[in-house]
Amino acid sequence: MAFKTGYLDNAGHPHITIRVSGVSAEFAQDFEAMIDTGFSGFLMLPLVQALPLALTLAGTTQYELADGSMSPKLLAYGSVDHQGDVTRGLIALEANANCGPLVGMEFLKQSKKLLLLGWNAVYLIDENEAPFNVPDDGSPTL
C-alpha cells in the first residue's frame, strides 16, 4: 500500500528525507534531498556536507549537464537510508556549496522503487508492491 514519503516544493520538485552515512553510522546525517529524474547517478552531495560523513573516496567521473557541458566529480562510497530501506552506492561530490542534495535515477533503480507524484505528495513504492507488473525493461503492464 502506498503512503506519502515526501513533498513537492513550491516549484513542483519532489523531495524526500534521507539519512546518509559512510564507513560508520556514527557520522550519519539526515538531509532533505530533491529527486532529480534528469540525474542518472545515485546521490549528489555538496562536498561541504559530505566531508563530515566519513565517506570512502572511490574515484572520479564526469556527468553531462542539460546544456551539454561536462561536469567532473569526485565519487565516494556511501549508504542512503530512506524510511528504513538502506541502499549503497556511489555518491557524487559537488564543489558548489549552494547546491542541495540530489537523489538520482540510480538510487531509484538500486532501491527498486517506483516514483509516483501526487498533487502535493511524493510516493516511493517498492516494485513488488506495485498494483501492476513491472518487467525487467521497466515498462508497466496492468
C-alpha positions in Angstrom: 0.0 0.0 0.0 1.3 3.4 -0.9 2.0 6.1 1.7 3.3 9.6 1.4 7.1 9.7 1.7 7.9 13.2 0.6 6.6 16.5 -0.7 6.6 18.8 -3.7 8.2 22.2 -3.1 6.7 25.5 -4.5 8.3 24.9 -7.9 6.9 21.3 -8.1 10.2 19.5 -7.4 9.9 16.2 -5.4 11.8 16.0 -2.1 12.4 13.2 0.4 14.2 12.9 3.7 17.2 10.6 3.6 19.9 9.5 6.1 23.4 9.3 4.5 26.4 7.5 6.1 29.9 6.4 5.2 32.1 3.9 6.9 30.5 4.5 10.3 26.8 5.1 11.2 28.2 7.3 14.0 28.7 10.1 11.4 25.4 9.7 9.6 23.3 12.8 8.9 19.8 13.5 7.7 19.2 15.6 4.5 16.2 16.9 2.6 17.0 15.7 -0.9 15.4 16.6 -4.2 14.6 13.7 -6.5 16.1 14.7 -9.9 15.0 12.4 -12.7 17.4 14.1 -15.0 20.4 13.0 -12.8 21.5 9.5 -13.8 23.6 9.0 -10.7 22.8 7.6 -7.2 23.2 10.7 -5.0 24.9 14.0 -5.3 26.0 15.9 -2.2 27.8 19.2 -1.8 31.4 18.5 -0.7 31.0 20.6 2.5 28.1 18.4 3.6 29.8 15.1 2.5 33.1 15.6 4.4 31.7 15.0 7.9 30.1 11.7 6.9 33.3 9.7 6.7 32.7 8.6 3.1 35.3 6.5 1.3 36.7 8.0 -1.8 36.2 5.8 -4.9 37.5 7.8 -7.9 36.2 10.4 -10.3 33.6 10.6 -13.1 32.0 13.2 -15.4 28.3 14.0 -15.8 26.8 15.6 -18.8 24.7 18.5 -17.9 21.5 19.6 -19.6 23.4 22.2 -21.6 25.7 19.5 -23.0 28.7 20.6 -20.9 30.7 18.1 -18.8 31.0 18.4 -15.0 33.8 16.4 -13.3 33.0 15.0 -9.9 34.8 13.1 -7.1 33.0 9.8 -6.2 32.7 8.2 -2.7 31.0 5.1 -1.4 28.1 5.6 1.0 24.7 4.4 2.1 21.3 6.1 1.9 18.6 5.1 4.3 15.1 6.1 3.3 12.5 5.1 5.8 14.5 2.0 6.9 15.5 0.8 3.5 19.2 1.1 3.1 20.9 1.2 -0.3 24.6 1.5 -1.0 26.0 3.4 -4.0 28.5 5.9 -5.4 27.9 9.4 -4.2 29.0 12.3 -6.4 30.6 15.2 -4.6 29.6 18.7 -5.8 32.0 21.5 -5.2 29.2 24.1 -5.3 28.1 24.5 -1.6 24.9 26.2 -2.8 23.6 23.0 -4.5 21.4 20.9 -2.3 21.5 17.1 -2.1 20.1 15.3 -5.2 18.8 11.8 -5.4 19.1 10.4 -8.9 17.7 7.6 -11.1 20.4 5.1 -9.9 19.0 5.4 -6.4 15.5 4.6 -7.6 16.9 1.7 -9.7 19.1 0.2 -6.9 16.4 0.5 -4.3 13.8 -0.9 -6.6 11.4 1.9 -6.0 8.8 3.4 -8.3 8.3 7.2 -8.1 4.7 8.5 -8.0 3.8 12.1 -7.7 0.5 13.4 -6.4 -0.8 17.0 -6.2 1.4 17.7 -3.2 2.8 14.4 -2.3 5.7 12.1 -3.3 5.4 8.3 -3.1 8.2 5.8 -3.4 6.7 2.3 -3.8 8.5 -1.0 -3.8 8.3 -2.6 -7.2 7.0 -5.8 -5.7 4.1 -3.9 -4.1 3.0 -2.0 -7.2 -0.6 -2.6 -8.4 0.8 -3.6 -11.8 3.6 -5.8 -13.1 7.0 -4.2 -13.7 9.0 -6.2 -16.2 12.8 -6.0 -16.4 12.6 -3.4 -19.2 10.7 -1.1 -16.8 7.5 -0.7 -18.8 4.5 -1.4 -16.6 1.6 -3.6 -17.7 -1.8 -3.6 -16.0 
